[in-house]
């Protein structure tokens, strides 16, 4: 099975997740979502695979969120559009096998996802 990691190489947690997946010897495609931002459609698909509300993918402690969006109410599609426009706000790393997906932090999420 092939896995995709939506990765930010500047993020320690994302690097830890990638290292863990590599240590398992799994086939992995790395998508650096800050260099190649996800489309609204890709985000909708990931959110569906994750089984979460869009707001749960928002890094609400980021300055972009605090300065521009905090304290306001948004519909799910508005949040997805915000994430598409400001990919730095996306929680990371996200790992998907095309059938399901998880946020790979804390590392225990990955350990549980891969079963060891």
C-alpha positions in Angstrom: 0.0 0.0 0.0 1.2 3.5 -0.9 1.0 6.3 1.6 1.1 10.1 1.2 2.4 12.4 3.8 1.4 16.0 3.7 4.7 17.4 5.1 6.4 20.6 6.2 10.1 19.9 6.5 10.5 22.9 8.8 8.2 21.3 11.4 9.8 18.9 14.0 6.6 16.9 14.4 6.3 16.5 10.6 9.9 15.4 10.3 9.4 12.9 13.2 6.3 11.5 11.4 8.2 11.1 8.1 11.2 9.4 9.8 8.8 7.0 11.5 7.1 6.1 8.2 10.4 5.6 6.5 11.6 3.4 9.4 8.7 1.1 8.6 9.9 0.6 5.1 6.6 1.7 3.6 6.1 3.2 0.1 5.6 6.9 0.7 4.9 9.9 -1.5 5.9 13.2 0.1 3.8 16.3 -0.6 5.3 19.5 0.7 2.0 21.4 0.9 3.6 24.8 1.5 5.5 24.5 -1.8 2.5 22.9 -3.6 -0.6 24.1 -1.8 -3.6 21.8 -1.7 -6.7 22.7 -3.7 -10.1 23.0 -2.1 -11.0 19.7 -3.7 -7.9 18.0 -2.2 -8.7 19.5 1.2 -12.3 18.3 1.0 -11.1 14.8 0.2 -8.6 14.7 3.1 -11.1 16.0 5.5 -13.5 13.3 4.4 -10.8 10.6 4.8 -9.9 12.1 8.3 -13.6 12.1 9.3 -13.2 15.5 11.0 -14.7 18.9 10.9 -12.5 21.4 8.9 -11.9 23.5 12.0 -10.0 20.7 13.6 -7.3 20.9 10.9 -6.7 24.6 11.7 -3.6 25.5 13.6 -5.4 28.1 15.7 -2.2 29.3 17.5 -0.6 30.5 14.2 -0.4 34.3 13.9 -2.3 34.2 10.6 -5.3 32.7 12.4 -5.1 35.0 15.4 -4.6 38.1 13.3 -7.3 37.5 10.7 -9.8 34.9 11.8 -9.9 34.3 15.5 -13.2 35.0 17.3 -15.3 34.7 14.1 -17.6 31.9 13.1 -17.1 30.2 9.7 -19.0 27.6 7.8 -17.0 24.4 7.0 -16.6 25.4 3.3 -15.2 28.8 4.4 -12.7 27.1 6.6 -11.6 24.9 3.7 -11.2 28.0 1.6 -9.1 29.6 4.3 -6.9 26.5 4.5 -6.4 26.5 0.7 -5.4 30.2 0.8 -3.2 29.9 3.9 -1.7 26.4 3.9 0.5 27.3 6.9 -2.6 26.9 9.0 -3.0 23.2 8.1 -2.3 20.8 11.0 0.6 18.5 10.2 1.6 16.0 9.2 -1.3 14.3 7.6 -0.8 10.8 6.4 -3.2 9.1 3.9 -3.4 5.7 2.2 -6.3 6.9 -0.1 -8.8 5.0 2.1 -8.3 6.8 5.4 -6.1 9.4 6.9 -4.8 10.6 10.2 -3.0 13.6 11.6 0.4 12.2 12.6 0.8 14.1 15.8 1.4 13.1 18.4 3.6 10.2 17.2 1.4 7.8 19.0 -1.2 8.4 16.3 1.1 7.0 13.7 2.1 4.0 15.9 -1.6 3.2 16.3 -2.4 3.8 12.6 0.4 1.5 11.4 -0.3 -1.1 14.2 3.1 -1.2 15.9 
